[in-house]
Amino acid sequence: MQSISSAFIFCCRAVKLQLHKALEDGVGGVPRAMVASRRPPTIQDVARHASVSTATVSRALSSPERVSVRTRERIDQAIAATGYTLNQAAQSLRRQRAKTIVIALPNVGNPFYSTILDAVVMEAGEHGYGVLVANRQPDDPIEWLRDYFFSSRADGLVLFDATLDAPALQSQLAAHGDVPFVVVADEVVEPFLNLVTSDNYDASRRAVQHLVALGHTKIGHLSGPQIGHYRNERTAGFIDAMKANDLKLCDDWLMRGNHVASSGFAAAENFLRMTNRPSALFCANDEMALGFISRVHQAGLTCPQDVSLVGFDDISMAEFLSPPLTTMRQKRNELGRLSTEALISLIEGRRKPQPPFRATLRCELVVRGSTAPPCS
């Protein structure tokens, strides 16, 4: 009896192993996940079959000219092998709302976003929506957002990360039920995207004009990073204001940072090495201005006697610097409120997707102790 039981157990185990291997290998070339669940093929199945990312598949479907011929051929073969079609049922499924939105930030620790996040949570709450906060991940910048929507955990997105390929993200979300999203960015993104922004170009012109009115003619600029192919609105405003006032643009005085204090500190190192220094500097954000003024003070120079400084944003610590920072104040509460209200209107069908939503908020010049007439 024992030998019969042992043989029976051995056979069961053998059958189990064979079934497991069949699922691992797939049946008839069909991916394992599809054999196991018999669900309709998805864009993820196509991506796995073609050995590319889902973003690449989405790009090939929506903008094939942006994908190499060889990659398109692999994706076409994967589509044929999996039987994938755009799932129209996903649009119906999207109508069952999760009553939740995602706010995606490039750096959740940046103090600039604190007021904005408060405004988003408040506005969403008034409409009965919860908020999920997604911080930038180091992997595929599209993948880290995808699962929020494909798992029906969220109904829409407010995107504050201008480094993402927003058109590619839109294509991917459109292929899975037209998930709406609103971009909040310094640069003017593609005209077919919903956008809330500040008047960055005009604000920068007015920042320079403030320094010119004080008598400065030698003015430098510490810019933020270049984002893709978009024009840097703050740098463009600075350059045009200098030209309008017939002031020289010195290459050494045009420095690039990355919106963090350490890049302002590094720019001050360059400033201190200059034999011909500007008498004033316009910084593309307050954090860089903070780093700049810290290094200048370490070197024994004073602000504004040795250099006047204008920032941008008016973060909470700007007025508590020594000296308090002159800056262009963004209406961060309105940026958060308007973008959230627009998104929820799109989710609920109260706003049509075309034409895209656009809002531009005027910045306010806040004059404090970091700017003064140049010392002769």
Secondary structure as GFF3:
##gff-version 3
##sequence-region A 1 376
A	DSSP	alpha_helix	2	25	.	.	.	ID=ss1
A	DSSP	alpha_helix	32	37	.	.	.	ID=ss2
A	DSSP	alpha_helix	43	50	.	.	.	ID=ss3
A	DSSP	alpha_helix	54	62	.	.	.	ID=ss4
A	DSSP	three_ten_helix	64	66	.	.	.	ID=ss5
A	DSSP	alpha_helix	69	82	.	.	.	ID=ss6
A	DSSP	alpha_helix	89	94	.	.	.	ID=ss7
A	DSSP	beta_strand	100	105	.	.	.	ID=ss8
A	DSSP	alpha_helix	112	126	.	.	.	ID=ss9
A	DSSP	beta_strand	130	135	.	.	.	ID=ss10
A	DSSP	alpha_helix	143	150	.	.	.	ID=ss11
A	DSSP	beta_strand	156	159	.	.	.	ID=ss12
A	DSSP	alpha_helix	166	174	.	.	.	ID=ss13
A	DSSP	beta_strand	181	184	.	.	.	ID=ss14
A	DSSP	beta_strand	194	198	.	.	.	ID=ss15
A	DSSP	alpha_helix	200	213	.	.	.	ID=ss16
A	DSSP	beta_strand	219	223	.	.	.	ID=ss17
A	DSSP	alpha_helix	233	244	.	.	.	ID=ss18
A	DSSP	three_ten_helix	251	253	.	.	.	ID=ss19
A	DSSP	beta_strand	254	256	.	.	.	ID=ss20
A	DSSP	alpha_helix	261	273	.	.	.	ID=ss21
A	DSSP	beta_strand	280	283	.	.	.	ID=ss22
A	DSSP	alpha_helix	286	298	.	.	.	ID=ss23
A	DSSP	beta_strand	308	313	.	.	.	ID=ss24
A	DSSP	three_ten_helix	318	320	.	.	.	ID=ss25
A	DSSP	beta_strand	326	329	.	.	.	ID=ss26
A	DSSP	alpha_helix	332	347	.	.	.	ID=ss27
A	DSSP	beta_strand	358	361	.	.	.	ID=ss28
A	DSSP	beta_strand	364	366	.	.	.	ID=ss29
###
